[in-house]
Amino acid sequence: MLLKDLPADARPREKLLARGPQALADAELVALLLRTGVKGDSVLNLAQRLLDDFGGLNGLLQADPQALQRIKGLGPAKRALVSAVLELARRSLGQQMAERPLLDNIVNVKNYLRLQFGGRGHEVFSVLFLDAQNRLIQMEEMFRGSLTQASVYPREVLKRALQLHAAAVILAHNHPSGSAQPSRSDEALTQTLKSALAMIDVRVLDHLVVGDTEVVSFMERGLL
């Protein structure tokens, strides 16, 4: 069924205006972004196909532009719009983290990192540099590839912390395998960086490991 064939109060736009965005299903919200379907297929069907292909709304929001190219009916304009929404979500969460202490809402930090690391096919190690009130100064990608004590250089992290006048950091990296369980290498690396940063009076508040469906916090597990 095409949107024009639906009752007026069942169409996503009219439903949103009458009842608010919380009343819409995920596919309906995505359909509003896409605006039009493809020949022989409604925009609602296209939206649902996107959600199915990427494992739900979270997977879709984490998809990179290259991954979106394989979806039939998703042309450059629609791909650009989905990517723009993802970037807006990142920036919104980033702004929130700059305005208040990060540890006041660790859920926001986890969501932010899932957006940052989503769709990466390789390991990425990033550092969130914080001020004395634990507000975000800047997040920087420091290293790529298989993470070991040999591939992450503490001096580079220390140098950047000094340049940014950071008082604390939160370490973060992803596991492309999908599992967020910390490895022994992750634990050893955390302790190495914690000891090195302590020499310049910068605290390591947490190390977050990002998987497909969860983000594991060293602090919450008592590993720091």
RAJOMO-V828735 format. One line per field, one symbol per residue. phi: phi as a letter, one per 30 degrees, with the letter a starting at -180 (. if undefined). psi: psi as a letter, one per 20 degrees, with the letter a starting at -180 (. if undefined). Layout:
# RAJOMO-V828735
phi = ???
psi = ???
This chain:
# RAJOMO-V828735
phi = .dedddeedcdeddddddbjdddcdeddddddddibcbeibddddddddddddcijddddddddedddddddjcdedddddddddedddeddddddddcbedddbdddddddddddceidcbdbcbbcccddcicddacbdcbbjdcbddcccedddddddddchdcabbdaaccedjdcddcddddddddddddddddcicdcdabccccdbbbccdddcicc
psi = pqhiiqqgiipgghgghhiqhiiqrghhghhhghgqbrpjprhhggghhggghjkagghghiprhhhhhiopinagggghgghggghggghghggghiiqphihnhgggggghhhhipipjrpppqpopqaijkqpgqppphqqapprhhioohhhggghgghilqirqpqqrroihhpjpqrhhggggghghggghhhjkpqohrppppagirpppgghjki.
